[in-house]
Amino acid sequence: MKTTEKVVQYAVSKLGCRYSQSERMKENVFDCSSLVARAYQAAGYTFQTEQNTSCYLVYDPQFDLIYPDVTKALGKKLTSVEALMQNASYKPQAGDLLFFRTSARRDSFNKITHVAIVESASSMIHARSVEHGVVRTALHLYGGGVVAALRFQEAGENVRAGRCEGNGVNVRQTPGGTAIAQLDKGYPLVILGADGDAWLRVTTFLGDKVLTGFMSASYAK
């Protein structure tokens, strides 16, 4: 069974569970991002972002960014699922993640306030609110509030070996974001995929730690 199939299976099993941000990691209690993180963890994958909140999950390097084209465009223009399907030929697949801005009163640097797991071409499962708990709803519930759409990249897909091609090259937490390490020429990499033309998602070993982040495509081969 694919990882994404296991994710949806887990999410379905949690329908009706209680919503709480303060108790989000308790058994059968979720907020939107903890449902996503725990569903993928139950399926065998742990998010590599520093914080398991909706506005950070969108940067996880194991996911392909379907909308927008690059992470620097996040929050610049919101859209709807219908528009994605018509204009960008997006075909929702089970396990995809949809990120939304659900309230204009809440602000984050990338406008993301909510995340949901796609169940089918017409439905998603998410920890909606205190009032609703974990529910199944239509994909278009939040209208034009879609900030991003992501798809999990199964291990081995589009992954290749590579090397750093410069000295003192920064590996960053997000494209253009905070530097989390520096690598020198010849340092081995696993290239997980691209984020537009300018950035690559990479994994490498630094001492006894596995480091995953983003590197300028000019310095990786």
C-alpha positions, -999 to 999 in steps of 0.1 A, spaced: 0 0 0 13 34 -9 21 60 17 -7 83 6 -32 54 8 -22 48 43 -25 85 51 -61 86 39 -69 54 57 -57 69 89 -76 102 84 -108 83 77 -104 64 109 -102 97 128 -135 111 115 -155 125 144 -125 130 167 -123 162 188 -105 194 177 -81 212 201 -50 233 195 -38 230 231 -42 193 232 -34 186 195 -10 157 203 -32 138 226 -48 105 215 -77 111 191 -75 149 195 -62 170 166 -59 204 151 -55 207 113 -17 204 111 -14 177 138 -39 155 119 -17 158 87 16 152 105 3 123 125 -14 107 95 19 107 75 38 95 106 14 66 109 21 59 73 58 58 79 69 93 70 79 121 95 77 157 84 112 173 83 101 208 90 111 225 122 75 231 133 45 210 126 21 239 120 2 245 88 23 275 77 55 254 80 44 220 67 41 235 32 79 237 30 86 200 36 111 188 10 94 154 4 64 171 -12 61 185 -47 47 220 -49 19 218 -74 5 253 -68 20 279 -69 50 272 -91 76 282 -65 75 287 -27 84 324 -30 50 329 -46 31 314 -16 4 338 -4 9 362 -33 -23 351 -50 -50 329 -37 -72 306 -59 -99 280 -57 -98 242 -63 -121 247 -93 -97 272 -109 -67 249 -103 -85 220 -120 -95 242 -149 -65 265 -154 -36 244 -141 -50 210 -150 -47 199 -113 -62 165 -107 -67 160 -70 -51 127 -57 -57 109 -24 -31 121 1 -25 155 -15 -24 184 9 -44 216 4 -34 247 23 -59 275 29 -64 310 42 -96 305 61 -97 338 80 -86 373 71 -83 382 107 -54 358 113 -21 366 96 10 346 89 39 353 67 26 330 39 -12 335 46 -17 299 55 -41 292 84 -54 257 76 -44 224 59 -65 194 47 -59 160 33 -74 152 -1 -95 120 1 -108 119 -35 -114 141 -65 -143 158 -46 -136 154 -9 -111 162 18 -106 153 55 -95 178 80 -97 189 116 -119 218 109 -127 235 141 -137 231 178 -174 230 166 -169 204 138 -139 183 149 -124 160 122 -148 159 92 -151 151 56 -161 180 34 -161 191 -2 -128 203 -17 -143 237 -25 -154 244 11 -132 274 15 -139 289 -20 -110 310 -33 -89 306 -2 -64 280 -16 -28 291 -9 -10 259 -20 -14 224 -32 12 197 -25 18 161 -35 39 136 -15 68 122 -34 72 85 -27 108 74 -18 128 68 -50 108 90 -73 129 118 -90 157 112 -64 193 112 -75 228 115 -61 247 147 -64 276 168 -51 281 204 -39 298 225 -65 310 254 -44 327 263 -11 307 277 18 274 270 0 244 275 23 217 249 28 186 268 38 155 259 58 133 273 30 142 286 -5 160 319 3 154 315 40 175 309 70 208 291 65 211 259 85 244 246 73 273 253 49 288 227 26 321 227 6 329 215 -29 325 178 -34 303 172 -4 278 144 -13 241 152 -16 208 134 -23 188 156 -46 151 151 -38 137 175 -64 135 211 -76 116 241 -64 114 261 -96 146 268 -115 165 284 -87 164 259 -58 169 222 -52 156 202 -23 186 182 -9 195 158 19 230 152 32 248 139 63 264 164 86 283 145 112 259 120 126 228 140 116 207 139 85 202 174 72 174 183 47 168 217 32 172 238 0 203 247 -20 208 270 -49 206 250 -81 238 268 -93 258 250 -66 246 214 -69 253 188 -97 
